[in-house]
Amino acid sequence: RSHSGRHRAEARCRPLHRAEQSLQKTALQTTFSGNFLALMGGGTVPQRFTLRGALNTFLDFRFETIRRKSAFQLKKVEARAHIVEGLLRALESADDVIELVRSAPDQAQARE
Protein backbone atom coordinates (compact mmCIF):
# COMPACT_ATOMS: atom_id res chain seq x y z
CA ARG A 1 0.00 0.00 0.00
CA SER A 2 2.75 2.48 0.79
CA HIS A 3 4.39 1.74 -2.56
CA SER A 4 1.19 2.72 -4.40
CA GLY A 5 0.86 5.92 -2.38
CA ARG A 6 4.44 6.86 -3.12
CA HIS A 7 3.89 6.34 -6.86
CA ARG A 8 0.86 8.66 -6.78
CA ALA A 9 2.82 11.32 -4.96
CA GLU A 10 5.61 11.12 -7.54
CA ALA A 11 3.09 11.39 -10.37
CA ARG A 12 1.64 14.55 -8.82
CA CYS A 13 5.11 16.05 -8.57
CA ARG A 14 6.04 15.33 -12.19
CA PRO A 15 3.18 16.47 -14.41
CA LEU A 16 5.32 16.45 -17.56
CA HIS A 17 6.18 12.80 -16.99
CA ARG A 18 2.47 12.06 -16.61
CA ALA A 19 1.68 13.91 -19.84
CA GLU A 20 4.38 11.97 -21.70
CA GLN A 21 2.92 8.70 -20.47
CA SER A 22 -0.55 9.76 -21.61
CA LEU A 23 0.74 10.61 -25.06
CA GLN A 24 2.61 7.32 -25.39
CA LYS A 25 -0.11 5.02 -24.11
CA THR A 26 -3.23 6.63 -25.62
CA ALA A 27 -4.37 8.02 -28.94
CA LEU A 28 -3.81 11.62 -27.82
CA GLN A 29 -0.82 11.76 -30.12
CA THR A 30 -0.79 10.19 -33.56
CA THR A 31 2.03 10.28 -36.04
CA PHE A 32 1.97 9.43 -39.70
CA SER A 33 4.44 9.74 -42.49
CA GLY A 34 3.85 11.46 -45.77
CA ASN A 35 5.80 11.97 -48.93
CA PHE A 36 5.03 15.46 -50.22
CA LEU A 37 6.37 15.38 -53.74
CA ALA A 38 5.19 17.87 -56.35
CA LEU A 39 6.24 19.11 -59.76
CA MET A 40 7.60 22.65 -59.59
CA GLY A 41 9.23 24.99 -62.11
CA GLY A 42 6.50 24.85 -64.71
CA GLY A 43 5.71 21.21 -63.99
CA THR A 44 9.14 19.87 -64.90
CA VAL A 45 11.12 19.70 -61.64
CA PRO A 46 10.05 17.22 -58.93
CA GLN A 47 10.55 18.67 -55.46
CA ARG A 48 10.01 17.23 -51.98
CA PHE A 49 8.22 19.42 -49.42
CA THR A 50 7.70 19.60 -45.72
CA LEU A 51 4.12 20.05 -44.59
CA ARG A 52 4.76 23.76 -43.98
CA GLY A 53 6.44 24.15 -47.38
CA ALA A 54 3.57 22.38 -49.16
CA LEU A 55 0.98 24.58 -47.44
CA ASN A 56 2.95 27.77 -48.19
CA THR A 57 3.34 26.78 -51.84
CA PHE A 58 -0.37 26.00 -52.09
CA LEU A 59 -1.31 29.35 -50.51
CA ASP A 60 1.04 31.20 -52.89
CA PHE A 61 -0.64 29.40 -55.79
CA ARG A 62 -4.14 30.28 -54.55
CA PHE A 63 -3.24 33.95 -54.00
CA GLU A 64 -1.78 34.18 -57.51
CA THR A 65 -4.84 32.45 -58.99
CA ILE A 66 -7.19 34.85 -57.21
CA ARG A 67 -5.11 37.85 -58.34
CA ARG A 68 -5.25 36.70 -61.98
CA LYS A 69 -8.97 36.00 -61.81
CA SER A 70 -9.64 39.40 -60.25
CA ALA A 71 -7.52 41.18 -62.88
CA PHE A 72 -9.39 39.34 -65.66
CA GLN A 73 -12.77 40.25 -64.20
CA LEU A 74 -11.67 43.87 -63.74
CA LYS A 75 -10.67 44.11 -67.42
CA LYS A 76 -14.04 42.70 -68.46
CA VAL A 77 -15.90 45.21 -66.28
CA GLU A 78 -13.77 48.11 -67.55
CA ALA A 79 -14.46 47.10 -71.17
CA ARG A 80 -18.17 46.90 -70.45
CA ALA A 81 -18.07 50.30 -68.70
CA HIS A 82 -16.44 51.78 -71.80
CA ILE A 83 -19.26 50.43 -73.99
CA VAL A 84 -21.94 51.67 -71.58
CA GLU A 85 -20.29 55.11 -71.50
CA GLY A 86 -20.41 55.25 -75.32
CA LEU A 87 -24.08 54.22 -75.32
CA LEU A 88 -24.91 56.93 -72.78
CA ARG A 89 -23.19 59.55 -74.92
CA ALA A 90 -25.10 58.35 -77.99
CA LEU A 91 -28.35 58.46 -76.01
CA GLU A 92 -27.63 62.03 -74.90
CA SER A 93 -27.21 63.18 -78.52
CA ALA A 94 -29.97 60.98 -79.96
CA ASP A 95 -32.55 63.77 -79.80
CA ASP A 96 -30.22 66.10 -81.74
CA VAL A 97 -29.62 63.44 -84.41
CA ILE A 98 -33.37 62.73 -84.78
CA GLU A 99 -34.13 66.43 -85.12
CA LEU A 100 -31.40 66.82 -87.75
CA VAL A 101 -32.73 63.88 -89.79
CA ARG A 102 -36.33 65.12 -89.61
CA SER A 103 -35.38 68.64 -90.68
CA ALA A 104 -33.40 67.45 -93.72
CA PRO A 105 -35.21 68.07 -97.02
CA ASP A 106 -34.31 64.61 -98.44
CA GLN A 107 -32.68 61.27 -97.45
CA ALA A 108 -29.32 62.04 -99.06
CA GLN A 109 -28.88 65.18 -96.99
CA ALA A 110 -30.07 63.40 -93.83
CA ARG A 111 -27.38 60.72 -94.23
CA GLU A 112 -24.66 63.35 -94.42
N, C-alpha and C positions, 0 to 999 in steps of 0.2 A: 504494500500500500504506500509506503513512503517513497518508493521508487517512482510510482505513477505520479505522485504529488510533485516530486522534484522535476519530472519531465514537463509537467504543466507550467510550473514556475519558470523553467528555462524558455519554454515556448512564448510565454508572455513577455519575457525580457528581450527576445530576439524576433521582432515582427518581420524583418526582412527574410530571415530563415524560413519563417512560416509561409510567407508569400511565395518564396521559391519552391517550397514543397507543394503548395497548391497548384502552381503553374506546371510542375513536373508530373503530378499525379492526376490531374483533371484535364478537362478540355478547355480550360480558360486560355490556354495558349496553344495555337496550332501553327505549324510551319508547313510550307509547301515550296517546292522548287518550280521555277519557271524559266524558260529559255526565251527571252525577248529578243527576237531576231527580226529585223525589218530591212527592206531595201531603201537605201538613202541615195542622195546624189542623182536625182532624176530616175530613180528606180533601177540603178545599175550596180550600186555598191552595197553588199550586205553588211549590216552593222549590228552588233550586240548591244543591248541597252540594259540599264538598271531599271527598276520600277519607276524611280523618280525621273530618269532620263526619258523613258517611254512616255510618261504622262506629260512632261514638259514639251516634248516633240509633238505630241498630239494636240496640246493646247496651242502651240505655235501654228500648227496646221489649221486648226479651227479659226483662230483669229484672222489668219491670212485669207481663208475662205470667206469669212464674213465681211472682211474689208473689200474683197473683190466683188462680192455679190452686192454690197451697198453701193460701190462705185458704179456698177453696171446699172442698178436701179436708178441712181441719181442721174446718169446720162439719159436714160429713157424719159425720166420726168422732165428734165431740162429741154429735151427735144420736143416733147409734147407741149410744154409751156411756150416754146417758140412758135409752134403752130397755132396755139390758142391765141397768142398775142397778135399774130397776123390776121386771124379771123376776126378778132375784136376791132382791129384797125379797119378792116374791110367793111365790117358792119357799121362803124361810125361814119364812113363815107358813102355808104350804100344809098342813102337818101339823095346825096348830091349827084351820084351817077345816074339814078333813076330820073331825076329832074332834067339832067343834061340830055338823056336819051329821048325823053318825051318832048323836049323843046326843039329837037333837031327836025328840020323840014323833011328829010328823007333818011332811009336806012344807011346809006353810004356815009353820010355825015355823022350819024349816030355812032357808027363803028369807029370813027376816027377819034 
